């Protein structure tokens, strides 16, 4: 982890642990119930207060402190828990500290009472939705295997009706990976999403676990073997590197033409930060080191990362006399963070886009390099394709921003180039389709048509 923990770290609290009212097929976290076999999976009032007291104490006096909840499904705790969270945050926040309340939810339990509360206290809500109905329902199902799209849309309607600020949390998986434009246009045009996070699904498996995982794990979440970051196989639900790169490029080409500064895509913001030479970026996956995004279980156990909630990465328990800041600053967590860069294969160190990619998340580094060195990211091909594709655009925007100008000039840059492009020319995204059948369909209908 670069810098002092006191300067920057984030805790994702899981008040219901891994318990959820849905049973999404690709969810790696549901099996974490097995870590706490006798638990009721509800954060106690004592642990809740300890968490918030220590969280504010660990941050600088003038910091913005993110009070963050996810799961499992955190709304299962009920509104009373979150009302108490707001009260405790107000009690423990320093006079110059500001509070940002955030929650990640599947949205299926939201009603108008929730909407009014979230709006009143200015919660930022991350809403999980994987695109149009058929893509969303491919894997996001309830405990009975039934689709959830309509229930999520009702939750979205609650948020919009009450004016709650929300982000779209959209996984990229085998069901939607080949439909980047359709997914993006749905989120932008049908839902009015102004902030979007794309999360690649990579279900890492051992050969022994793969058949059960591919079959859907069984009826109950507790039937799943404890998920650990081990193995070199992936499930059929996982996105490939080539698919992920194509997905991001398809979205970027649409965004660059129409939505710069109107729609914020986390991956694009992160890339631009790298081209601007910033040390701190929005997406930890592509930061040089990691270790600043920790996970707090319902009983007070603090883990190195949300993706590493397993025994080897348990730092300690804040309800058992351990101080959060001491655990964040511990040698074990420092080593966890710096290992991200220190263990990069030579192939990555020599890569032209390493400055932007930084090898990706360590959890997915189970492939081998062309010369046989272990530690290559499963999505390497996609990262190389995407970062290479956006290089000229990122340089353009970075130059404008350094000059004190607006990055929206990228739209004009694309429009000028499109005006000279024949509609039967190959699309700029590299899909191999004609421009008029791909990103040119909405770009410049008046552009000249060349002979095929």
C-alpha positions, 0 to 999 in steps of 0.5 A: 500500500503506497502512502500512509494508511492514515492518508487513504484507506477504505473499509467495506463493512458487511453487516449481514456477512455473506447472507443475501436474498439472491443467489447469483450464480457467479457470486464468489462471496456466498460461500463465505457463510462457512467461515462463521458456521454458528453466526446469525449474520447480523452486526451487533450494536457493539460492533457497529459502534466500534466500527464507526468510532474507529473509522473516524478516529483513523482518518485525518481531521479534515478528511471525507470519511466513507461509511460504506456497507455491502454484503451479502445484501446489507438492506436485510439489516433493515432501516433501523440499522442504517438510521443508527449508522447515520446517528453514530457517524454524526456522533463520531465525525470530527468537526472538520470531517465530512461523511459520505454514506454509501451502500451497495444493494441488489435493489430488490428490497427497496420501497418508498420508506427506503427511498425517502431515508436514502434521499434525506441522508444523501446516501450514494447507492450502488445498484447491481444490474447487468444490463437488459432483462435477458442479460441480467437474468442469465445469472442474477437469480433468487434462491428459487432460481427465478429471475430478478430483473423486474424486482431490481427495476422496481428498486431503481424506480424507488431511487429515481422517484426520490432523487437518490444518487446512484451508480450502476454496478454492472458485471461483465460476464459470459452472458453480456460480454459480447454486447457492450454497446447494448449494455451501455445504451441500456444503462444510459438511455433506459435507466439514465445512469450517470455513473457506471462501474463495469466489473469483470467476472472471473471465477477462478477454480481448481479442477476439483471445484470446476464441475460443481461451479459450472453446474450452478453450485447446487440449490443452497449457497451453503452447499458451495465449497469455501471460495478461495483464490486458488486454481487456474481454471475458470467457469463458463460464466467468466469473461475472457480477456478478448471479450473484456477488451472488446466490451470496453472498447465498444463502450468507449467508442460510444462514450467518446462520441456522445457522453464525455463529461455527461456519463462517468465510467469508472474505468475511463476515469481511472485510465485518464488519471494514469495518463495524467500521471496521478498516483491515486486512481479511482480503481484499485485494480489498476493502482500500482499497489493495493491494500487500501480497500479492506473488508469488515465482517459482521463480527468485527473481523477485518480482512485485507480485501473484499476478495480475500475474505479467507483465513490467511488474510484475516488481520484481526478483530476490532471488537476484540481490542484491536485498533483498526488503524493498527491493523491497516498499518500492520506489516501483514497488510503492508506486505499484502499491498506492496506484493502487487507490484513486487510480484509482477512478471517481467513480461508485465514490467516491460509492457507498454501499458504497464503504467495504466494496467499495473498488472490488474488485481492479484486475485486474477493473476493465475495465467502464464506469460508467453515465456512461461513465467507465472503471475500473468493476469487472466484478462491481460489480452483485454487490458492490452487491447483496451489501453492500447486502443484509448492511448490517443484519446487519453493523450488528447484529453490529458493535454486539454486538461493540463492546458486548463481546457475541457475534456469534452473537446474529445467529442469534437475530435471524434466528430471531425474525424467521423465527418471524413469517414465513409459509412461503409468504412471499417468501424474505428472500434476494430470490430471488423463491421462497417462503420454504419452498422457499428458505432457510426449508426448514431455518430454521423448519419450524413457522412458520405457513403463509399462503395462496398 
